[in-house]
Amino acid sequence: MSRPEGTVSYDNRGRVALVSGGSQGIGMAVCQAFLASGAHVASIDINSFCGNPAENFLCLQGDTSSEDDCQRAVLQTVSAFGGLDILVNNAAIQPPDSYVPVHQSTQASWQRMVEINFSGYTWLAKHAIAHMLRQGSGVVVNMSSGQAHRTARGVPCYGPIKAANILQAMQWGVEYARNGIRVVSVSPGAIRTPLVEASLQQQGGEMELANRHPLGRIGNPEEVAAAVLWLCSPAASFITATDLQVDGGLGAFGAFADPYPKQSPD
Ligand SMILES: NC(=O)c1ccc[n+]([C@@H]2O[C@H](COP(=O)([O-])OP(=O)(O)OC[C@H]3O[C@@H](n4cnc5c(N)ncnc54)[C@H](O)[C@@H]3O)[C@@H](O)[C@H]2O)c1
């Protein structure tokens, strides 16, 4: 007989969250989880993705590499919903042409990744935190990656920027700790999203990738969203300036360890 697992629920009624990159993948799951818990949610995404937006969902088209777009997203969120309690910096790219050793990297690809994955997080945080300082409260979550903690061949830009996303969260967390603002980062392992599906073959296929995680599978976007909701809740009130790995044990598994026997992911 299976044992009870317990349940968790969140009440985010009245709270306002701004999420970058909400049109798909982890960002979409984070938006949906906040909406399901009663929050008002805005998302800035480079894609125009608002079919029939709900009353409590504000869909903003914009490019997070532009400080103007980020400032506008914060202003529109506050003006639509009356405040800003949560910022989730999530929008990032990892274009196929970026999977090269550093001596083959191109300036155009490098710059675009820096502008979105690093500077974009800064611009949104800059304007969101300015508002949170006036409010005296807020939570910022930077979506980082397992690739911030350890590296691989062919990721000379993506991985180092993901490490910087953790240090951004630590620095902002320390800076604003006495202002009622907590800042954390989340480092997912491989999560089933369009970004990962696009590079699955480069990573050896699904079974191979799943097997590198001690839990034996790729994660779901909802599992990352669940961690974000917890970190943004009062249950995480003593957590700031740190990183949470949501990675099925990937980070603990040494490269020297015997691989697990392969099993099909079904
Ligand atoms: N999927 C994974 O396995 C995985 C693992 C570790 C970390 N991450 C991180 O999680 C985050 C989300 O990843 P994902 O897999 O859901 O990616 P994804 O490619 O599926 O979604 C990214 C979203 O960001 C948007 N976006 C891209 N550039 C933008 C810009 N300039 N301005 C605004 N929006 C923009 C895209 O339109 C898209 O909606 C990223 O920060 C990624 O680095 C993902």
The ligand as an SDF file (V2000), in Angstrom:
LIG
                    3D

 44 48  0  0  0  0  0  0  0  0999 V2000
   14.9020   23.6600  -19.7660 N   0  0  0  0  0  0  0  0  0  0  0  0
   15.9390   23.3200  -19.0330 C   0  0  0  0  0  0  0  0  0  0  0  0
   16.3420   22.1570  -18.9490 O   0  0  0  0  0  0  0  0  0  0  0  0
   16.6610   24.3580  -18.2430 C   0  0  0  0  0  0  0  0  0  0  0  0
   17.6670   23.9140  -17.3830 C   0  0  0  0  0  0  0  0  0  0  0  0
   18.3460   24.8290  -16.6220 C   0  0  0  0  0  0  0  0  0  0  0  0
   18.0130   26.1690  -16.6970 C   0  0  0  0  0  0  0  0  0  0  0  0
   17.0390   26.5840  -17.5460 N   0  0  0  0  0  0  0  0  0  0  0  0
   16.7200   28.0200  -17.5690 C   0  0  0  0  0  0  0  0  0  0  0  0
   15.3280   28.1920  -17.3750 O   0  0  0  0  0  0  0  0  0  0  0  0
   14.8870   29.3440  -18.0890 C   0  0  0  0  0  0  0  0  0  0  0  0
   13.7530   28.9840  -19.0270 C   0  0  0  0  0  0  0  0  0  0  0  0
   14.2010   27.9620  -19.8800 O   0  0  0  0  0  0  0  0  0  0  0  0
   13.2090   27.1870  -20.8430 P   0  0  0  0  0  0  0  0  0  0  0  0
   13.8050   25.8610  -21.0720 O   0  0  0  0  0  0  0  0  0  0  0  0
   11.8150   27.2990  -20.3480 O   0  0  0  0  0  0  0  0  0  0  0  0
   13.4060   28.0540  -22.1800 O   0  0  0  0  0  0  0  0  0  0  0  0
   12.4560   28.2480  -23.4370 P   0  0  0  0  0  0  0  0  0  0  0  0
   13.3420   28.5530  -24.5870 O   0  0  0  0  0  0  0  0  0  0  0  0
   11.5090   27.1130  -23.5600 O   0  0  0  0  0  0  0  0  0  0  0  0
   11.6430   29.5650  -23.0210 O   0  0  0  0  0  0  0  0  0  0  0  0
   12.3080   30.7990  -22.9160 C   0  0  0  0  0  0  0  0  0  0  0  0
   11.2920   31.9140  -23.0320 C   0  0  0  0  0  0  0  0  0  0  0  0
   11.9980   33.1610  -23.0040 O   0  0  0  0  0  0  0  0  0  0  0  0
   11.4980   33.9870  -24.0720 C   0  0  0  0  0  0  0  0  0  0  0  0
   12.5450   34.9170  -24.4770 N   0  0  0  0  0  0  0  0  0  0  0  0
   13.6890   34.6280  -25.1320 C   0  0  0  0  0  0  0  0  0  0  0  0
   14.3930   35.7500  -25.3520 N   0  0  0  0  0  0  0  0  0  0  0  0
   13.6730   36.7710  -24.8240 C   0  0  0  0  0  0  0  0  0  0  0  0
   13.8740   38.1680  -24.7320 C   0  0  0  0  0  0  0  0  0  0  0  0
   14.9530   38.7570  -25.2590 N   0  0  0  0  0  0  0  0  0  0  0  0
   12.9340   38.9170  -24.1050 N   0  0  0  0  0  0  0  0  0  0  0  0
   11.8270   38.3330  -23.6030 C   0  0  0  0  0  0  0  0  0  0  0  0
   11.5780   37.0140  -23.6570 N   0  0  0  0  0  0  0  0  0  0  0  0
   12.4950   36.2400  -24.2620 C   0  0  0  0  0  0  0  0  0  0  0  0
   11.1260   33.0060  -25.1710 C   0  0  0  0  0  0  0  0  0  0  0  0
   10.2370   33.5820  -26.1110 O   0  0  0  0  0  0  0  0  0  0  0  0
   10.5140   31.8870  -24.3560 C   0  0  0  0  0  0  0  0  0  0  0  0
    9.1610   32.1210  -24.0890 O   0  0  0  0  0  0  0  0  0  0  0  0
   16.1170   29.9030  -18.7940 C   0  0  0  0  0  0  0  0  0  0  0  0
   16.6940   30.9020  -17.9620 O   0  0  0  0  0  0  0  0  0  0  0  0
   17.0370   28.7010  -18.8890 C   0  0  0  0  0  0  0  0  0  0  0  0
   18.3950   29.0820  -18.9720 O   0  0  0  0  0  0  0  0  0  0  0  0
   16.3500   25.7100  -18.3170 C   0  0  0  0  0  0  0  0  0  0  0  0
  1  2  1  0
  2  3  2  0
  2  4  1  0
  4  5  1  0
  4 44  2  0
  5  6  2  0
  6  7  1  0
  7  8  2  0
  8  9  1  0
  8 44  1  0
  9 10  1  0
  9 42  1  0
 10 11  1  0
 11 12  1  0
 11 40  1  0
 12 13  1  0
 13 14  1  0
 14 15  2  0
 14 16  1  0
 14 17  1  0
 17 18  1  0
 18 19  2  0
 18 20  1  0
 18 21  1  0
 21 22  1  0
 22 23  1  0
 23 24  1  0
 23 38  1  0
 24 25  1  0
 25 26  1  0
 25 36  1  0
 26 27  1  0
 26 35  1  0
 27 28  2  0
 28 29  1  0
 29 30  1  0
 29 35  2  0
 30 31  1  0
 30 32  2  0
 32 33  1  0
 33 34  2  0
 34 35  1  0
 36 37  1  0
 36 38  1  0
 38 39  1  0
 40 41  1  0
 40 42  1  0
 42 43  1  0
M  CHG  2   8   1  16  -1
M  END
$$$$
